[in-house]
Amino acid sequence: MPQPKSQQFIHEIRAFNRFYTNLIGALDYSRHLYLPYTLTESRVLYELAHREEPEAADLRAELGIDAGYLSRLLTKFEKDGLVERGPSPRDPRRQRITLTPRGREAADLQEERSREAVGVLLSKVPAAERPRLTEAMRTVRTVLSDARPTKPAEVRLREPGPGDLGWMVMRNAALYAAEYGWNADYEGLVARIVADFAEDHDPHLERVWIADLDGIPVGSVMCVRDDAPGTARLRLLLVEPDARGHGIGDRLVSAVVDFAREQGYREVVLWTNDVLDAARRIYQRHGFVLTAERAHRSFGRDLVGQDWRLSLHEEAV
């Protein structure tokens, strides 16, 4: 039996659970998002869309779902044309689940509706309170996760969805202000870069990647055409402090380099500042070479700007 001192904590946690399930419409999730899926079905669909080669055993372990219940749920998905099931190429005894094109459309629609619902929820929270809200949520996750067995973090790179470009501006501004003391001039620069991309970009030659860690956006990068012919420019590399150490920065830079090579660019260039030590080390690991340095005063600080270059032609020779 719980000790008397624990009763208050239990009461508070249960009260919060009731409050939050009502807030997000968990008791009537399908009507809340205007989709024909229960909360459990929606979570399984999300996992299938965000995992590489998902297997039924992994879903059971991750979500704590009874094997029989999961099998019935997947059978329903299969009848609805959302998934296909077959033996895993790694172990024929295991079952691999693959989303069909119809299933991918359903997952994308669910993602869009979920983001819209969260956007409506956030619209009622004053902008000044949002960092405190997200920090409190992060604290809850961290504290409660300490009591659970650890698992390898899952990193996924994806295209931006609704709100992600705005998130890039917000997190760049907040992170560089906190870590380097940069002022609102930097936020203005990032906002212009992102707005230019949103309003006019060639999807065949320019792209943005969002990095998710266990389903939470924690990083981003951009590849755009430079003024010089045949040149791509890497911009706005960002990794959240709590997500560092998982190789996310390397994966984002690799995505830019691979994309630039596939699209026929001859080189990739970037501009950064000497205080960004971790980013410079990533660029060096990928073969970028420092080509120029210039002292300047920007963003309220005295800095040394740096130009870096990676020749894709020389790599291929």
C-alpha positions as CSV (number, residue, x, y, z in Angstrom):
1,M,0.0,0.0,0.0
2,P,1.3,3.5,-0.7
3,Q,2.5,5.4,2.3
4,P,0.5,8.5,3.4
5,K,3.1,10.9,2.1
6,S,2.7,9.4,-1.4
7,Q,-1.1,9.9,-1.5
8,Q,-0.8,13.5,-2.4
9,F,1.6,12.8,-5.3
10,I,-0.7,10.0,-6.6
11,H,-3.7,12.3,-6.3
12,E,-1.9,15.1,-8.3
13,I,-0.8,12.7,-11.0
14,R,-4.2,11.2,-11.5
15,A,-5.8,14.6,-11.5
16,F,-3.3,15.7,-14.2
17,N,-4.1,12.5,-16.2
18,R,-7.8,13.3,-16.2
19,F,-7.2,16.9,-17.1
20,Y,-4.9,16.1,-20.0
21,T,-6.9,13.3,-21.5
22,N,-9.9,15.6,-21.6
23,L,-7.8,18.5,-23.0
24,I,-6.5,16.4,-26.0
25,G,-9.8,14.6,-26.5
26,A,-8.3,11.2,-25.8
27,L,-11.7,9.7,-24.8
28,D,-13.2,10.5,-28.2
29,Y,-10.0,10.8,-30.3
30,S,-11.5,10.0,-33.7
31,R,-14.1,12.8,-33.4
32,H,-11.5,15.2,-32.0
33,L,-9.3,14.9,-35.1
34,Y,-12.2,14.1,-37.5
35,L,-10.5,10.8,-38.4
36,P,-11.9,7.2,-38.2
37,Y,-9.2,5.9,-35.7
38,T,-9.1,5.4,-32.0
39,L,-6.2,6.8,-30.0
40,T,-4.4,3.4,-30.0
41,E,-5.0,3.0,-33.8
42,S,-3.6,6.5,-34.4
43,R,-0.5,5.8,-32.3
44,V,0.2,2.6,-34.2
45,L,-0.3,4.4,-37.5
46,Y,2.1,7.1,-36.3
47,E,4.8,4.5,-35.4
48,L,4.4,2.8,-38.7
49,A,5.0,6.1,-40.5
50,H,8.0,7.1,-38.4
51,R,10.0,3.9,-38.3
52,E,12.2,2.3,-40.8
53,E,11.1,-1.3,-41.6
54,P,8.8,-1.6,-38.5
55,E,8.1,-5.1,-37.2
56,A,5.2,-6.3,-35.1
57,A,7.4,-7.4,-32.2
58,D,9.0,-3.9,-32.0
59,L,5.5,-2.3,-31.9
60,R,4.4,-4.6,-29.1
61,A,7.5,-3.8,-27.1
62,E,7.4,-0.1,-27.7
63,L,3.7,0.5,-27.1
64,G,3.1,-2.3,-24.5
65,I,0.2,-3.6,-26.6
66,D,-1.2,-7.2,-26.1
67,A,-0.1,-9.3,-29.0
68,G,-3.6,-10.5,-29.8
69,Y,-5.0,-6.9,-29.7
70,L,-2.2,-5.7,-32.0
71,S,-2.8,-8.5,-34.4
72,R,-6.5,-7.7,-34.6
73,L,-5.7,-4.0,-35.1
74,L,-3.2,-4.8,-37.9
75,T,-5.7,-7.1,-39.5
76,K,-8.2,-4.2,-39.6
77,F,-5.6,-1.9,-41.2
78,E,-4.8,-4.6,-43.8
79,K,-8.5,-5.0,-44.7
80,D,-8.7,-1.2,-45.0
81,G,-5.8,-1.2,-47.4
82,L,-3.5,0.7,-45.1
83,V,-0.7,-1.9,-44.5
84,E,0.8,-5.0,-45.9
85,R,2.3,-7.7,-43.8
86,G,5.1,-10.1,-44.6
87,P,8.2,-11.9,-43.2
88,S,11.1,-9.8,-42.1
89,P,14.1,-10.1,-44.4
90,R,16.3,-10.1,-41.2
91,D,14.4,-12.9,-39.5
92,P,11.5,-14.8,-41.4
93,R,10.0,-15.6,-38.0
94,R,9.3,-11.9,-37.4
95,Q,6.6,-10.0,-39.2
96,R,7.3,-6.8,-41.0
97,I,4.6,-4.2,-41.4
98,T,4.7,-1.8,-44.4
99,L,2.4,1.2,-45.1
100,T,0.7,1.2,-48.5
101,P,0.3,4.4,-50.4
102,R,-3.2,4.7,-49.0
103,G,-1.7,4.1,-45.5
104,R,0.9,6.8,-46.0
105,E,-1.9,9.2,-47.1
106,A,-3.8,8.4,-43.9
107,A,-0.7,8.9,-41.7
108,D,0.0,12.2,-43.4
109,L,-3.5,13.4,-42.9
110,Q,-3.4,12.3,-39.3
111,E,-0.1,14.2,-38.8
112,E,-1.7,17.3,-40.4
113,R,-4.8,17.1,-38.2
114,S,-2.7,16.5,-35.0
115,R,-0.5,19.6,-35.8
116,E,-3.6,21.7,-36.4
117,A,-5.1,20.5,-33.0
118,V,-1.9,21.4,-31.2
119,G,-1.8,24.7,-33.0
120,V,-5.3,25.5,-31.8
121,L,-4.3,24.5,-28.3
122,L,-1.2,26.7,-28.4
123,S,-3.1,29.7,-29.8
124,K,-4.7,30.0,-26.3
125,V,-1.4,30.2,-24.6
126,P,0.4,33.6,-24.4
127,A,3.7,33.5,-26.4
128,A,5.6,34.4,-23.3
129,E,4.3,31.3,-21.5
130,R,5.0,28.8,-24.3
131,P,8.7,28.2,-23.4
132,R,7.7,27.5,-19.8
133,L,5.0,25.1,-21.0
134,T,7.4,23.1,-23.2
135,E,10.1,23.1,-20.5
136,A,7.6,21.7,-18.0
137,M,6.6,19.0,-20.5
138,R,10.2,18.1,-21.1
139,T,10.7,17.9,-17.3
140,V,7.8,15.5,-17.0
141,R,9.2,13.3,-19.7
142,T,12.7,13.3,-18.3
143,V,11.7,12.6,-14.7
144,L,9.3,9.8,-15.6
145,S,11.7,8.3,-18.2
146,D,14.3,7.9,-15.5
147,A,12.1,5.2,-14.0
148,R,11.9,3.3,-17.3
149,P,14.4,1.0,-19.0
150,T,16.5,3.1,-21.4
151,K,16.2,2.4,-25.1
152,P,18.3,3.6,-28.1
153,A,17.1,7.0,-29.3
154,E,15.4,6.9,-32.7
155,V,16.5,9.7,-35.1
156,R,14.5,10.4,-38.2
157,L,15.0,13.1,-40.9
158,R,11.9,14.3,-42.7
159,E,10.5,17.1,-44.8
160,P,9.0,20.1,-43.0
161,G,5.3,20.0,-42.1
162,P,3.0,22.9,-41.2
163,G,4.6,25.0,-38.6
164,D,8.1,23.6,-38.9
165,L,9.6,26.6,-40.8
166,G,8.3,28.8,-38.0
167,W,9.8,26.5,-35.5
168,M,13.2,26.9,-37.2
169,V,13.0,30.6,-36.8
170,M,11.9,30.4,-33.2
171,R,14.5,27.9,-32.1
172,N,17.4,29.5,-34.0
173,A,16.6,32.8,-32.3
174,A,16.1,31.4,-28.8
175,L,19.1,29.1,-28.9
176,Y,21.6,31.6,-30.2
177,A,20.4,34.2,-27.8
178,A,20.8,31.7,-24.9
179,E,24.2,30.3,-25.9
180,Y,25.9,33.2,-27.5
181,G,24.0,36.3,-26.5
182,W,23.0,37.2,-30.1
183,N,20.3,39.8,-30.4
184,A,17.1,40.1,-32.5
185,D,19.1,41.0,-35.6
186,Y,19.9,37.3,-35.9
187,E,16.2,36.4,-35.6
188,G,15.5,38.8,-38.4
189,L,18.1,37.3,-40.6
190,V,16.8,33.7,-40.0
191,A,13.2,34.9,-40.6
192,R,14.2,36.4,-44.0
193,I,16.1,33.3,-45.0
194,V,13.1,31.0,-44.1
195,A,10.5,33.3,-45.6
196,D,12.5,33.4,-48.9
197,F,12.5,29.6,-49.0
198,A,8.8,29.3,-48.1
199,E,7.8,31.8,-50.8
200,D,10.0,30.7,-53.7
201,H,12.1,27.6,-53.9
202,D,12.7,24.9,-56.4
203,P,11.9,21.6,-54.7
204,H,14.2,19.7,-57.1
205,L,17.2,21.8,-56.2
206,E,16.4,23.1,-52.7
207,R,15.3,21.4,-49.6
208,V,14.8,21.6,-45.8
209,W,15.2,18.7,-43.4
210,I,13.7,18.4,-39.9
211,A,15.4,16.0,-37.5
212,D,13.1,14.2,-35.1
213,L,14.4,12.4,-31.9
214,D,11.8,10.0,-30.7
215,G,9.1,11.9,-32.6
216,I,10.1,15.4,-31.3
217,P,11.7,18.0,-33.6
218,V,15.2,18.7,-32.4
219,G,17.2,19.8,-35.4
220,S,17.1,21.3,-38.9
221,V,19.1,22.3,-41.9
222,M,18.6,23.9,-45.3
223,C,20.1,23.5,-48.8
224,V,19.5,26.3,-51.3
225,R,21.0,27.4,-54.6
226,D,23.8,29.9,-54.2
227,D,24.3,32.8,-56.6
228,A,27.3,31.1,-58.1
229,P,26.3,28.5,-60.8
230,G,26.5,24.9,-59.8
231,T,26.9,25.8,-56.1
232,A,24.6,24.8,-53.2
233,R,24.6,26.6,-49.9
234,L,24.1,24.9,-46.6
235,R,22.2,27.1,-44.1
236,L,20.7,27.2,-40.6
237,L,22.2,24.0,-39.2
238,L,20.6,23.5,-35.7
239,V,20.6,20.8,-33.1
240,E,18.9,21.3,-29.8
241,P,21.2,21.0,-26.7
242,D,19.3,18.1,-25.2
243,A,19.6,16.2,-28.5
244,R,23.3,16.5,-29.0
245,G,25.5,13.4,-28.8
246,H,23.2,11.4,-31.1
247,G,25.0,12.2,-34.4
248,I,22.1,14.4,-35.6
249,G,24.3,17.2,-36.8
250,D,26.4,14.8,-38.9
251,R,23.2,13.2,-40.3
252,L,21.8,16.6,-41.3
253,V,25.1,17.7,-43.0
254,S,25.3,14.3,-44.8
255,A,21.7,14.8,-46.0
256,V,22.7,18.2,-47.6
257,V,25.9,16.8,-49.2
258,D,24.1,13.7,-50.6
259,F,21.3,15.8,-51.9
260,A,23.6,18.3,-53.5
261,R,25.6,15.5,-55.2
262,E,22.4,13.8,-56.5
263,Q,21.1,17.1,-58.0
264,G,24.4,17.7,-59.8
265,Y,25.8,20.5,-57.8
266,R,29.6,20.9,-58.2
267,E,30.2,22.3,-54.7
268,V,28.6,23.1,-51.3
269,V,29.5,26.3,-49.5
270,L,28.4,27.7,-46.1
271,W,29.0,30.8,-43.9
272,T,29.4,30.4,-40.2
273,N,31.2,32.1,-37.3
274,D,34.3,31.1,-35.4
275,V,32.5,30.8,-32.0
276,L,30.4,27.8,-33.4
277,D,33.1,25.2,-32.5
278,A,30.8,22.1,-32.6
279,A,29.4,23.0,-36.0
280,R,32.9,23.6,-37.5
281,R,34.0,20.2,-36.3
282,I,31.1,18.6,-38.1
283,Y,31.9,20.5,-41.3
284,Q,35.5,19.4,-41.2
285,R,34.5,15.8,-40.7
286,H,32.6,16.0,-43.9
287,G,35.5,17.5,-45.9
288,F,34.6,21.2,-45.9
289,V,37.7,23.4,-46.1
290,L,38.0,26.9,-44.7
291,T,38.5,29.4,-47.5
292,A,38.1,32.9,-45.9
293,E,37.8,34.7,-42.6
294,R,36.6,38.2,-41.9
295,A,36.0,40.1,-38.6
296,H,32.6,41.7,-38.3
297,R,30.1,43.0,-35.8
298,S,26.7,41.4,-36.1
299,F,23.9,40.3,-33.8
300,G,25.2,42.6,-31.1
301,R,28.6,40.8,-30.9
302,D,32.2,41.0,-32.3
303,L,32.6,37.9,-34.4
304,V,34.8,36.3,-37.1
305,G,32.8,35.1,-40.1
306,Q,34.1,32.1,-41.9
307,D,33.4,30.8,-45.4
308,W,33.7,27.0,-45.9
309,R,33.7,25.0,-49.1
310,L,33.3,21.3,-50.2
311,S,34.1,20.4,-53.7
312,L,31.9,17.5,-54.9
313,H,33.7,17.3,-58.2
314,E,37.0,16.6,-56.5
315,E,35.3,14.0,-54.2
316,A,34.1,12.1,-57.2
317,V,37.5,12.0,-59.1
